[in-house]
Amino acid sequence: MTAPRQERDILKLCKLNINSSITVPGKCNNLNDLIKAHPIFSIYKDGIKRKLDQMKFEGGEGGDTTAFLAEFRSHCDKAEIDNPQEIKYRLLRTYSSNEFFKTEFSKRVTGVTSIDEIYKLYSEVISDSSKAIKYGPEFLIAIKHLATGKYLSSSEINYKTGSKRQVVFCGEKMLNENCWWYLNCENQSHKDEFQKNKVLYDDDVYLTHKKTGTTLSMSDFYRSPRTSYAEVKMSLSRLKDDNENKNDKNDTKPLIFQEVVGHKEKIGRDDEWLIEKR
């Protein structure tokens, strides 16, 4: 295709300003051809690829993914990298130190050929990594009951009846020290090393109350004082201890709270909870 007259004039001027020691290819019909046909352009592209090789996503789970991907994509465009497989490979290398990312990104981009979708999936996996719920007292969570907007809570008050153990209830709609919990897991032997501190599907987990150090459990024997459902209580051990009440305190304070009960049937929205991380 012949370039417009204005571009041909500019092309002619550019050729006249090139040093005589530099060979100008004869088949340059436009400015783009002039740039790309010269060996220096290959050197330029190789330099951009070296920059890509050195790029690492160092922001961690809270990093600026948008800015990183904008710079990465700009380099790919300059180096004329438009092969989806090469882009996947280079993106994978930018955060290969994170095993969760490496596994999830590889899985999600399998079979994807849209370059826009590849970048989108990269951003999503980084975001998912930051949202992962983790085990241990340093990773606190609060659990909100969606129907009422109140948080799952406990305090150093015992039931007056039943097990006489520490109460579990839905407290205020504002977070306080009674609302914070952390998760523990019985058996993590089935997990890869990078998964050990993350909550995954099919994990057998139990909740520990941060303030009192007690663990949430459900009674197989005692029933709720207000309903026919199983009593939900806090114990010093997660093991069932319904018959070991000799040392329990029996607090005389009046209990005014929304009760949490245990049941096996799904009863709609009353079963729905939202996890919030601190």
Contacts in CASP RR format, 6 or more apart in sequence:
PFRMAT RR
TARGET T0000
AUTHOR 0000-0000-0000
METHOD contacts of the structure
MODEL  1
MTAPRQERDILKLCKLNINSSITVPGKCNNLNDLIKAHPIFSIYKDGIKR
KLDQMKFEGGEGGDTTAFLAEFRSHCDKAEIDNPQEIKYRLLRTYSSNEF
FKTEFSKRVTGVTSIDEIYKLYSEVISDSSKAIKYGPEFLIAIKHLATGK
YLSSSEINYKTGSKRQVVFCGEKMLNENCWWYLNCENQSHKDEFQKNKVL
YDDDVYLTHKKTGTTLSMSDFYRSPRTSYAEVKMSLSRLKDDNENKNDKN
DTKPLIFQEVVGHKEKIGRDDEWLIEKR
1 29 0 8 1.000
1 30 0 8 1.000
2 8 0 8 1.000
2 29 0 8 1.000
3 11 0 8 1.000
3 29 0 8 1.000
3 30 0 8 1.000
3 31 0 8 1.000
7 30 0 8 1.000
7 31 0 8 1.000
10 31 0 8 1.000
11 28 0 8 1.000
11 29 0 8 1.000
11 30 0 8 1.000
11 31 0 8 1.000
11 34 0 8 1.000
14 31 0 8 1.000
14 34 0 8 1.000
15 24 0 8 1.000
15 28 0 8 1.000
15 34 0 8 1.000
18 24 0 8 1.000
22 38 0 8 1.000
24 34 0 8 1.000
24 38 0 8 1.000
25 33 0 8 1.000
25 34 0 8 1.000
25 37 0 8 1.000
25 38 0 8 1.000
27 33 0 8 1.000
27 37 0 8 1.000
28 34 0 8 1.000
28 37 0 8 1.000
35 41 0 8 1.000
44 78 0 8 1.000
45 78 0 8 1.000
45 79 0 8 1.000
45 80 0 8 1.000
47 79 0 8 1.000
48 75 0 8 1.000
48 78 0 8 1.000
48 79 0 8 1.000
49 79 0 8 1.000
49 81 0 8 1.000
51 75 0 8 1.000
52 72 0 8 1.000
52 75 0 8 1.000
52 76 0 8 1.000
52 79 0 8 1.000
52 81 0 8 1.000
52 90 0 8 1.000
53 90 0 8 1.000
53 93 0 8 1.000
55 68 0 8 1.000
55 71 0 8 1.000
55 72 0 8 1.000
55 75 0 8 1.000
55 94 0 8 1.000
56 94 0 8 1.000
56 95 0 8 1.000
56 97 0 8 1.000
57 63 0 8 1.000
57 65 0 8 1.000
57 68 0 8 1.000
57 94 0 8 1.000
57 95 0 8 1.000
57 126 0 8 1.000
59 68 0 8 1.000
60 95 0 8 1.000
60 98 0 8 1.000
60 126 0 8 1.000
61 126 0 8 1.000
61 129 0 8 1.000
61 130 0 8 1.000
62 130 0 8 1.000
63 126 0 8 1.000
65 122 0 8 1.000
65 123 0 8 1.000
65 126 0 8 1.000
65 127 0 8 1.000
66 123 0 8 1.000
68 94 0 8 1.000
69 119 0 8 1.000
69 122 0 8 1.000
69 123 0 8 1.000
72 90 0 8 1.000
72 91 0 8 1.000
72 94 0 8 1.000
73 119 0 8 1.000
76 82 0 8 1.000
76 87 0 8 1.000
76 90 0 8 1.000
81 87 0 8 1.000
81 90 0 8 1.000
82 115 0 8 1.000
84 112 0 8 1.000
84 113 0 8 1.000
84 114 0 8 1.000
84 115 0 8 1.000
84 118 0 8 1.000
87 115 0 8 1.000
87 118 0 8 1.000
88 109 0 8 1.000
88 112 0 8 1.000
88 118 0 8 1.000
91 105 0 8 1.000
91 118 0 8 1.000
91 119 0 8 1.000
91 122 0 8 1.000
92 102 0 8 1.000
92 105 0 8 1.000
92 106 0 8 1.000
95 101 0 8 1.000
95 102 0 8 1.000
95 105 0 8 1.000
95 126 0 8 1.000
96 102 0 8 1.000
98 129 0 8 1.000
99 192 0 8 1.000
99 193 0 8 1.000
99 194 0 8 1.000
99 195 0 8 1.000
100 129 0 8 1.000
100 132 0 8 1.000
100 194 0 8 1.000
100 195 0 8 1.000
100 198 0 8 1.000
101 125 0 8 1.000
101 126 0 8 1.000
101 129 0 8 1.000
103 192 0 8 1.000
103 194 0 8 1.000
104 125 0 8 1.000
104 128 0 8 1.000
104 129 0 8 1.000
105 121 0 8 1.000
105 122 0 8 1.000
105 125 0 8 1.000
108 121 0 8 1.000
108 124 0 8 1.000
108 125 0 8 1.000
109 118 0 8 1.000
109 121 0 8 1.000
112 118 0 8 1.000
112 121 0 8 1.000
131 277 0 8 1.000
132 198 0 8 1.000
132 199 0 8 1.000
133 139 0 8 1.000
133 141 0 8 1.000
133 183 0 8 1.000
133 198 0 8 1.000
133 199 0 8 1.000
133 275 0 8 1.000
133 277 0 8 1.000
134 183 0 8 1.000
134 197 0 8 1.000
134 198 0 8 1.000
134 199 0 8 1.000
135 182 0 8 1.000
135 183 0 8 1.000
135 184 0 8 1.000
135 185 0 8 1.000
135 197 0 8 1.000
135 198 0 8 1.000
135 199 0 8 1.000
135 205 0 8 1.000
136 182 0 8 1.000
136 183 0 8 1.000
136 184 0 8 1.000
136 197 0 8 1.000
137 182 0 8 1.000
137 208 0 8 1.000
137 210 0 8 1.000
138 182 0 8 1.000
139 182 0 8 1.000
139 183 0 8 1.000
139 277 0 8 1.000
140 180 0 8 1.000
140 181 0 8 1.000
140 182 0 8 1.000
140 210 0 8 1.000
140 277 0 8 1.000
140 278 0 8 1.000
141 180 0 8 1.000
141 181 0 8 1.000
141 182 0 8 1.000
141 183 0 8 1.000
141 275 0 8 1.000
141 276 0 8 1.000
141 277 0 8 1.000
141 278 0 8 1.000
142 151 0 8 1.000
142 152 0 8 1.000
142 175 0 8 1.000
142 179 0 8 1.000
142 180 0 8 1.000
142 181 0 8 1.000
142 275 0 8 1.000
142 276 0 8 1.000
142 278 0 8 1.000
143 151 0 8 1.000
143 152 0 8 1.000
143 181 0 8 1.000
143 207 0 8 1.000
143 273 0 8 1.000
143 274 0 8 1.000
143 275 0 8 1.000
143 276 0 8 1.000
144 150 0 8 1.000
144 151 0 8 1.000
144 152 0 8 1.000
144 273 0 8 1.000
144 274 0 8 1.000
144 275 0 8 1.000
144 276 0 8 1.000
145 151 0 8 1.000
145 152 0 8 1.000
145 170 0 8 1.000
145 258 0 8 1.000
145 270 0 8 1.000
145 272 0 8 1.000
145 273 0 8 1.000
146 269 0 8 1.000
146 272 0 8 1.000
146 273 0 8 1.000
146 274 0 8 1.000
147 269 0 8 1.000
147 270 0 8 1.000
147 272 0 8 1.000
148 170 0 8 1.000
148 258 0 8 1.000
149 170 0 8 1.000
149 173 0 8 1.000
150 170 0 8 1.000
150 171 0 8 1.000
150 172 0 8 1.000
150 173 0 8 1.000
150 258 0 8 1.000
151 170 0 8 1.000
151 171 0 8 1.000
151 172 0 8 1.000
151 173 0 8 1.000
151 175 0 8 1.000
151 179 0 8 1.000
152 168 0 8 1.000
152 170 0 8 1.000
152 171 0 8 1.000
152 179 0 8 1.000
152 181 0 8 1.000
152 260 0 8 1.000
152 273 0 8 1.000
153 168 0 8 1.000
153 169 0 8 1.000
153 170 0 8 1.000
153 171 0 8 1.000
153 172 0 8 1.000
153 176 0 8 1.000
153 178 0 8 1.000
153 179 0 8 1.000
153 257 0 8 1.000
154 166 0 8 1.000
154 167 0 8 1.000
154 168 0 8 1.000
154 169 0 8 1.000
154 178 0 8 1.000
154 209 0 8 1.000
154 211 0 8 1.000
154 212 0 8 1.000
154 214 0 8 1.000
154 216 0 8 1.000
154 234 0 8 1.000
155 166 0 8 1.000
155 167 0 8 1.000
155 178 0 8 1.000
155 211 0 8 1.000
155 212 0 8 1.000
156 166 0 8 1.000
156 212 0 8 1.000
156 251 0 8 1.000
157 166 0 8 1.000
157 167 0 8 1.000
157 251 0 8 1.000
157 253 0 8 1.000
157 255 0 8 1.000
158 164 0 8 1.000
158 165 0 8 1.000
158 166 0 8 1.000
158 167 0 8 1.000
158 248 0 8 1.000
158 249 0 8 1.000
158 250 0 8 1.000
158 251 0 8 1.000
159 165 0 8 1.000
159 166 0 8 1.000
159 167 0 8 1.000
159 225 0 8 1.000
159 231 0 8 1.000
159 233 0 8 1.000
159 255 0 8 1.000
160 225 0 8 1.000
160 250 0 8 1.000
160 251 0 8 1.000
160 255 0 8 1.000
161 222 0 8 1.000
161 225 0 8 1.000
162 219 0 8 1.000
162 222 0 8 1.000
162 223 0 8 1.000
162 225 0 8 1.000
162 231 0 8 1.000
163 219 0 8 1.000
163 221 0 8 1.000
163 222 0 8 1.000
163 231 0 8 1.000
163 233 0 8 1.000
163 242 0 8 1.000
163 245 0 8 1.000
163 248 0 8 1.000
164 245 0 8 1.000
164 248 0 8 1.000
164 249 0 8 1.000
164 250 0 8 1.000
165 233 0 8 1.000
165 234 0 8 1.000
165 235 0 8 1.000
165 245 0 8 1.000
165 248 0 8 1.000
166 212 0 8 1.000
166 214 0 8 1.000
166 233 0 8 1.000
166 234 0 8 1.000
166 235 0 8 1.000
167 233 0 8 1.000
167 234 0 8 1.000
167 255 0 8 1.000
167 257 0 8 1.000
168 216 0 8 1.000
168 232 0 8 1.000
168 233 0 8 1.000
168 234 0 8 1.000
168 260 0 8 1.000
169 255 0 8 1.000
169 257 0 8 1.000
169 258 0 8 1.000
169 259 0 8 1.000
169 260 0 8 1.000
170 257 0 8 1.000
170 258 0 8 1.000
170 259 0 8 1.000
170 260 0 8 1.000
171 178 0 8 1.000
171 179 0 8 1.000
171 257 0 8 1.000
171 258 0 8 1.000
177 210 0 8 1.000
177 211 0 8 1.000
178 211 0 8 1.000
180 209 0 8 1.000
180 210 0 8 1.000
180 211 0 8 1.000
180 278 0 8 1.000
181 207 0 8 1.000
181 208 0 8 1.000
181 209 0 8 1.000
181 210 0 8 1.000
181 216 0 8 1.000
182 207 0 8 1.000
182 208 0 8 1.000
182 210 0 8 1.000
183 199 0 8 1.000
183 205 0 8 1.000
183 206 0 8 1.000
183 207 0 8 1.000
183 208 0 8 1.000
184 205 0 8 1.000
184 206 0 8 1.000
184 208 0 8 1.000
184 215 0 8 1.000
185 199 0 8 1.000
185 203 0 8 1.000
185 204 0 8 1.000
185 205 0 8 1.000
186 204 0 8 1.000
186 206 0 8 1.000
187 204 0 8 1.000
188 195 0 8 1.000
188 196 0 8 1.000
188 203 0 8 1.000
191 200 0 8 1.000
199 205 0 8 1.000
206 215 0 8 1.000
206 216 0 8 1.000
206 217 0 8 1.000
206 238 0 8 1.000
207 215 0 8 1.000
207 216 0 8 1.000
208 214 0 8 1.000
208 215 0 8 1.000
208 216 0 8 1.000
209 215 0 8 1.000
209 216 0 8 1.000
209 234 0 8 1.000
212 234 0 8 1.000
214 234 0 8 1.000
214 235 0 8 1.000
214 236 0 8 1.000
215 234 0 8 1.000
215 235 0 8 1.000
215 236 0 8 1.000
215 237 0 8 1.000
215 238 0 8 1.000
216 232 0 8 1.000
216 233 0 8 1.000
216 234 0 8 1.000
217 232 0 8 1.000
217 233 0 8 1.000
217 234 0 8 1.000
217 235 0 8 1.000
217 238 0 8 1.000
217 240 0 8 1.000
218 230 0 8 1.000
218 231 0 8 1.000
218 232 0 8 1.000
218 233 0 8 1.000
218 262 0 8 1.000
219 230 0 8 1.000
219 231 0 8 1.000
219 232 0 8 1.000
219 233 0 8 1.000
219 240 0 8 1.000
219 242 0 8 1.000
220 230 0 8 1.000
220 240 0 8 1.000
220 242 0 8 1.000
221 242 0 8 1.000
221 243 0 8 1.000
222 230 0 8 1.000
222 231 0 8 1.000
222 233 0 8 1.000
222 242 0 8 1.000
223 229 0 8 1.000
223 230 0 8 1.000
223 231 0 8 1.000
224 230 0 8 1.000
224 231 0 8 1.000
224 232 0 8 1.000
224 259 0 8 1.000
224 261 0 8 1.000
224 262 0 8 1.000
225 231 0 8 1.000
225 259 0 8 1.000
226 259 0 8 1.000
226 261 0 8 1.000
227 259 0 8 1.000
227 261 0 8 1.000
229 261 0 8 1.000
229 262 0 8 1.000
229 263 0 8 1.000
230 261 0 8 1.000
230 262 0 8 1.000
230 263 0 8 1.000
231 261 0 8 1.000
231 262 0 8 1.000
232 260 0 8 1.000
232 261 0 8 1.000
232 262 0 8 1.000
235 241 0 8 1.000
END
